[in-house]
Amino acid sequence: MKCIFCRIIKGELPARVVKETEEAIAFLDIDPIQIGHVLVLPKRHVTDLTEMTREENMVVMSVCQDVMYSIRKYYSAESITIMQNNGACMEVPHVHFHIIPRFSGDGFKLVEPDIDVSDFEMDEIARQLKNVMV
């Protein structure tokens, strides 16, 4: 089965597009967390952010920024949450960013696990990540 986002990009499925460039598209999420919730994605099918070229990243992030400006202007959003998942956590396996307007008392929460990491572990993690950094 073809990717649902690729089908939207090709015009096979409808979407409420708010911005489109040669390399990226932004449209309203059909199951919004908040009114004005927009998805921004590259037009090229990629399943992981690391598969995108630097140029695609710049274009997609530029569209994210434009969407944020529009959401702030139209909704007077107090803040904006941007979310992006990779791998098994993705409902649709095509890189996409959720741009979500936020307001005081809107009820939106990220549930974070309560973990303890020692200073030694933090130092080791930082060292290991630095060693494998591209």
Backbone as CSV, one residue per row, in Angstrom:
resi,resn,N_x,N_y,N_z,CA_x,CA_y,CA_z,C_x,C_y,C_z
1,MET,0.842,-1.180,0.000,0.000,0.000,0.000,0.887,1.243,0.000
2,LYS,0.557,2.187,-0.817,1.335,3.409,-0.934,1.153,4.284,0.314
3,CYS,2.199,4.977,0.689,2.193,5.897,1.826,1.063,6.919,1.671
4,ILE,0.285,7.118,2.736,-0.839,8.054,2.685,-0.369,9.477,2.400
5,PHE,0.798,9.863,2.944,1.303,11.216,2.682,1.754,11.358,1.233
6,CYS,2.351,10.317,0.673,2.743,10.354,-0.742,1.504,10.480,-1.624
7,ARG,0.422,9.836,-1.231,-0.827,9.932,-1.994,-1.401,11.346,-1.926
8,ILE,-1.266,11.994,-0.769,-1.697,13.396,-0.640,-0.839,14.285,-1.536
9,ILE,0.466,14.089,-1.484,1.397,14.877,-2.296,1.079,14.749,-3.781
10,LYS,0.718,13.542,-4.228,0.411,13.302,-5.649,-1.001,13.752,-6.024
11,GLY,-1.783,14.211,-5.042,-3.138,14.664,-5.318,-4.156,13.548,-5.382
12,GLU,-3.766,12.343,-4.964,-4.680,11.200,-4.980,-5.654,11.238,-3.804
13,LEU,-5.276,11.913,-2.752,-6.131,12.082,-1.572,-6.220,13.571,-1.253
14,PRO,-7.363,14.010,-0.739,-7.507,15.432,-0.432,-6.748,15.829,0.835
15,ALA,-6.376,17.089,0.893,-5.753,17.658,2.090,-6.027,19.154,2.086
16,ARG,-6.045,19.725,3.252,-6.224,21.168,3.403,-4.834,21.797,3.483
17,VAL,-4.250,22.014,2.321,-2.875,22.504,2.206,-2.816,23.974,2.606
18,VAL,-1.849,24.307,3.470,-1.656,25.694,3.888,-0.396,26.298,3.294
19,LYS,0.538,25.468,2.847,1.753,25.952,2.184,2.355,24.797,1.399
20,GLU,2.894,25.142,0.233,3.534,24.128,-0.587,4.697,24.759,-1.336
21,THR,5.814,24.046,-1.358,6.975,24.437,-2.150,7.308,23.259,-3.059
22,GLU,8.362,23.397,-3.816,8.781,22.310,-4.699,9.183,21.069,-3.896
23,GLU,9.721,21.267,-2.681,10.269,20.152,-1.902,9.503,19.813,-0.630
24,ALA,8.523,20.644,-0.239,7.822,20.419,1.031,6.354,20.803,0.906
25,ILE,5.573,20.268,1.834,4.146,20.571,1.865,3.698,20.647,3.325
26,ALA,2.727,21.517,3.575,2.152,21.662,4.915,0.637,21.630,4.780
27,PHE,-0.008,20.802,5.612,-1.457,20.700,5.573,-1.997,20.417,6.965
28,LEU,-3.292,20.701,7.152,-3.928,20.469,8.445,-3.976,18.977,8.759
29,ASP,-3.691,18.633,10.006,-3.799,17.254,10.479,-5.279,16.890,10.550
30,ILE,-5.652,15.721,10.027,-7.069,15.325,10.039,-7.540,14.868,11.418
31,ASP,-6.606,14.628,12.333,-6.943,14.250,13.708,-6.165,15.161,14.648
32,PRO,-6.539,16.452,14.692,-5.715,17.441,15.402,-5.708,17.294,16.920
33,ILE,-4.564,17.616,17.483,-4.408,17.698,18.933,-5.001,19.017,19.423
34,GLN,-4.941,20.029,18.573,-5.421,21.372,18.871,-5.884,21.985,17.551
35,ILE,-6.823,22.885,17.589,-7.254,23.555,16.369,-6.043,24.259,15.742
36,GLY,-5.882,24.113,14.436,-4.742,24.708,13.749,-3.518,23.811,13.690
37,HIS,-3.628,22.568,14.118,-2.527,21.588,14.095,-2.174,21.292,12.638
38,VAL,-0.919,21.562,12.284,-0.448,21.409,10.906,0.673,20.376,10.835
39,LEU,0.700,19.603,9.756,1.800,18.688,9.470,2.663,19.295,8.370
40,VAL,3.974,19.221,8.546,4.920,19.692,7.535,5.814,18.511,7.180
41,LEU,5.979,18.254,5.868,6.774,17.107,5.471,7.483,17.350,4.144
42,PRO,8.572,16.604,3.944,9.223,16.668,2.641,8.369,15.926,1.625
43,LYS,8.420,16.362,0.379,7.658,15.668,-0.658,8.310,14.342,-1.034
44,ARG,9.609,14.268,-0.928,10.296,13.000,-1.214,10.010,12.043,-0.056
45,HIS,9.670,10.804,-0.387,9.363,9.824,0.655,10.643,9.409,1.389
46,VAL,10.713,9.772,2.651,11.792,9.332,3.534,11.153,8.933,4.852
47,THR,11.683,7.883,5.462,11.075,7.366,6.695,11.825,7.777,7.949
48,ASP,12.967,8.417,7.784,13.759,8.821,8.943,14.424,10.157,8.632
49,LEU,14.454,11.023,9.610,15.034,12.351,9.444,16.469,12.285,8.928
50,THR,17.203,11.250,9.307,18.592,11.125,8.871,18.718,10.790,7.385
51,GLU,17.619,10.404,6.747,17.626,10.116,5.314,17.473,11.382,4.470
52,MET,17.077,12.475,5.100,16.872,13.719,4.370,18.213,14.386,4.079
53,THR,18.280,15.067,2.948,19.483,15.837,2.644,19.482,17.097,3.511
54,ARG,20.615,17.712,3.649,20.695,18.974,4.410,19.798,20.035,3.768
55,GLU,19.751,20.040,2.444,18.906,21.003,1.735,17.427,20.761,2.037
56,GLU,17.013,19.494,2.019,15.620,19.173,2.371,15.316,19.598,3.798
57,ASN,16.246,19.345,4.701,16.059,19.772,6.095,15.846,21.273,6.180
58,MET,16.657,22.029,5.450,16.527,23.490,5.498,15.178,23.948,4.951
59,VAL,14.743,23.352,3.848,13.457,23.733,3.264,12.315,23.371,4.204
60,VAL,12.321,22.148,4.723,11.246,21.708,5.619,11.204,22.571,6.877
61,MET,12.360,22.865,7.452,12.374,23.707,8.653,11.935,25.139,8.339
62,SER,12.247,25.620,7.143,11.786,26.942,6.727,10.261,26.972,6.623
63,VAL,9.673,25.898,6.079,8.215,25.811,6.012,7.626,25.712,7.425
64,CYS,8.278,24.951,8.307,7.830,24.893,9.708,7.794,26.299,10.306
65,GLN,8.840,27.066,10.052,8.922,28.426,10.584,7.794,29.299,10.009
66,ASP,7.534,29.194,8.710,6.445,29.960,8.097,5.097,29.587,8.703
67,VAL,4.880,28.289,8.917,3.632,27.828,9.532,3.517,28.395,10.950
68,MET,4.618,28.381,11.692,4.601,28.931,13.054,4.206,30.406,13.045
69,TYR,4.793,31.193,12.147,4.435,32.611,12.042,2.943,32.767,11.782
70,SER,2.410,31.969,10.857,0.988,32.057,10.517,0.098,31.681,11.688
71,ILE,0.464,30.617,12.391,-0.325,30.175,13.550,-0.311,31.250,14.636
72,ARG,0.835,31.818,14.902,0.914,32.882,15.917,0.058,34.076,15.517
73,LYS,0.116,34.444,14.245,-0.639,35.605,13.771,-2.140,35.339,13.809
74,TYR,-2.575,34.207,13.289,-3.998,33.928,13.171,-4.648,33.577,14.509
75,TYR,-3.986,32.721,15.287,-4.583,32.235,16.536,-4.099,32.969,17.776
76,SER,-3.114,33.845,17.640,-2.477,34.483,18.799,-2.017,33.412,19.787
77,ALA,-1.441,32.347,19.244,-0.976,31.234,20.077,0.083,31.727,21.061
78,GLU,-0.050,31.293,22.309,0.908,31.677,23.344,2.252,30.998,23.137
79,SER,2.207,29.793,22.600,3.427,29.058,22.270,3.072,28.023,21.211
80,ILE,4.101,27.352,20.722,3.895,26.331,19.700,4.780,25.138,20.035
81,THR,4.208,23.959,19.955,4.963,22.724,20.148,5.236,22.124,18.776
82,ILE,6.492,21.720,18.569,6.859,20.996,17.352,7.271,19.599,17.775
83,MET,6.649,18.597,17.166,6.987,17.206,17.474,7.365,16.480,16.190
84,GLN,8.306,15.551,16.327,8.732,14.744,15.187,9.234,13.415,15.725
85,ASN,8.751,12.313,15.172,9.175,10.974,15.577,9.883,10.277,14.425
86,ASN,10.703,9.298,14.768,11.368,8.463,13.771,11.249,7.013,14.203
87,GLY,11.236,6.102,13.245,11.219,4.684,13.574,9.839,4.177,13.937
88,ALA,9.811,3.233,14.845,8.580,2.518,15.188,7.503,3.411,15.804
89,CYS,7.870,4.587,16.292,6.900,5.494,16.920,6.053,6.262,15.909
90,MET,6.368,6.123,14.627,5.647,6.883,13.606,4.380,6.159,13.181
91,GLU,3.264,6.859,13.227,2.011,6.273,12.748,2.024,6.177,11.225
92,VAL,2.560,7.199,10.567,2.733,7.183,9.109,4.238,7.206,8.852
93,PRO,4.776,6.193,8.186,6.226,6.110,7.989,6.742,7.026,6.873
94,HIS,6.559,8.308,7.073,7.050,9.358,6.172,7.396,10.519,7.100
95,VAL,8.610,11.019,7.036,9.026,12.089,7.945,8.003,13.220,7.924
96,HIS,7.595,13.651,9.108,6.672,14.774,9.222,6.826,15.435,10.583
97,PHE,6.572,16.726,10.589,6.631,17.529,11.800,5.216,17.969,12.149
98,HIS,4.867,17.852,13.425,3.592,18.346,13.924,3.843,19.757,14.460
99,ILE,3.112,20.727,13.954,3.185,22.107,14.433,1.860,22.360,15.148
100,ILE,1.934,22.513,16.472,0.715,22.547,17.288,0.623,23.860,18.069
101,PRO,-0.427,24.661,17.813,-0.622,25.879,18.601,-0.885,25.512,20.055
102,ARG,-0.381,26.333,20.967,-0.549,26.048,22.402,-1.119,27.267,23.123
103,PHE,-1.931,26.980,24.123,-2.573,28.014,24.926,-2.576,27.574,26.382
104,SER,-2.511,28.522,27.289,-2.564,28.201,28.722,-3.818,27.384,29.011
105,GLY,-3.641,26.293,29.749,-4.773,25.465,30.145,-5.367,24.637,29.019
106,ASP,-4.639,24.426,27.911,-5.204,23.669,26.789,-5.245,22.160,27.038
107,GLY,-4.640,21.691,28.129,-4.711,20.281,28.486,-3.698,19.388,27.801
108,PHE,-2.906,19.936,26.900,-1.905,19.138,26.201,-0.745,18.832,27.137
109,LYS,-0.349,17.550,27.193,0.763,17.138,28.047,1.591,16.083,27.345
110,LEU,2.879,16.165,27.545,3.759,15.069,27.176,4.028,14.315,28.463
111,VAL,3.761,13.036,28.482,3.991,12.239,29.680,5.414,11.698,29.600
112,GLU,6.236,12.158,30.510,7.634,11.763,30.518,7.892,10.770,31.642
113,PRO,8.631,9.709,31.344,8.966,8.766,32.412,9.905,9.431,33.410
114,ASP,9.817,9.024,34.651,10.675,9.571,35.702,11.907,8.668,35.822
115,ILE,13.034,9.127,35.285,14.259,8.327,35.348,15.335,9.111,36.090
116,ASP,16.252,8.386,36.680,17.390,8.988,37.364,18.666,8.620,36.623
117,VAL,19.466,9.624,36.339,20.743,9.410,35.672,21.799,10.153,36.485
118,SER,22.812,9.412,36.903,23.861,10.015,37.734,24.730,10.957,36.900
119,ASP,25.463,11.820,37.578,26.408,12.714,36.903,27.433,11.899,36.120
120,PHE,27.902,10.787,36.697,28.863,9.925,36.007,28.278,9.411,34.692
121,GLU,27.016,8.923,34.759,26.358,8.415,33.555,26.170,9.521,32.512
122,MET,25.796,10.715,32.966,25.622,11.840,32.041,26.938,12.171,31.348
123,ASP,28.029,12.193,32.099,29.346,12.460,31.510,29.701,11.391,30.481
124,GLU,29.435,10.124,30.808,29.752,9.022,29.905,28.894,9.078,28.641
125,ILE,27.626,9.375,28.797,26.730,9.493,27.643,27.204,10.611,26.718
126,ALA,27.534,11.759,27.291,28.014,12.892,26.491,29.293,12.512,25.751
127,ARG,30.204,11.827,26.425,31.460,11.423,25.810,31.213,10.450,24.663
128,GLN,30.365,9.457,24.883,30.082,8.460,23.858,29.394,9.085,22.634
129,LEU,28.417,9.960,22.877,27.732,10.610,21.753,28.696,11.501,20.974
130,LYS,29.545,12.195,21.688,30.536,13.056,21.013,31.468,12.215,20.139
131,ASN,31.829,11.044,20.601,32.736,10.164,19.845,32.121,9.627,18.552
132,VAL,30.809,9.446,18.529,30.182,8.897,17.327,29.497,9.979,16.479
133,MET,29.603,11.233,16.892,28.944,12.333,16.175,29.506,12.471,14.763
134,VAL,28.635,12.700,13.803,29.076,12.878,12.410,29.576,14.289,12.189
